[in-house]
């Protein structure tokens, strides 16, 4: 018997199997072990209308998005699973969004299964490719390796996705904080618009 079929041969006992309840109707994970919360104040520098964001923060600093996780070892072979819940709303005329990221191990993909809501997954590569893939209930979006990605909520209810990715993938927010994405999603007069990013947009230090 070798290390491929005997985890203890690699220096540790095998992980105990587990289960967690995913409520597809409520689009939530019950009793997650880890909860990441981002409020409007965590999003400074990511929207083009900084004054509108500050007004939102002063009015109560509302929840932007949260990630519910059942952590596993961040090692090759494991899969991370989570629920991403992005709230509806606007900053000026720009739809609520997540910060977005590359993976720290860029040659890894990710699956987003949309459980509720409507929106877009905007993506880019370091080589200049870009995409804006619609998100809606029952639709799975595949993020290939090497693509940075950001969820954007264009609707009036939370945009909720079940996500799976290699546990060692990690997150790299640095490029997004300085360079952003080439496309933004606006809602004007009830109509959703995809617009190209403008140059010289100020971003967080």
Secondary structure as UniProt FT lines:
FT   TURN            3..5
FT   HELIX           7..10
FT   STRAND          22..23
FT   TURN            24..27
FT   STRAND          28..29
FT   TURN            30..31
FT   STRAND          34..39
FT   HELIX           40..43
FT   TURN            44..46
FT   HELIX           50..58
FT   TURN            59..60
FT   STRAND          63..70
FT   TURN            76..77
FT   STRAND          79..86
FT   STRAND          90..91
FT   TURN            92..93
FT   STRAND          94..95
FT   STRAND          101..102
FT   STRAND          110..116
FT   STRAND          118..124
FT   TURN            126..127
FT   STRAND          130..136
FT   TURN            137..138
FT   STRAND          140..143
FT   TURN            145..146
FT   STRAND          148..153
FT   STRAND          159..166
FT   TURN            167..168
FT   HELIX           174..179
FT   STRAND          183..188
FT   TURN            189..190
FT   STRAND          191..196
FT   TURN            199..200
//
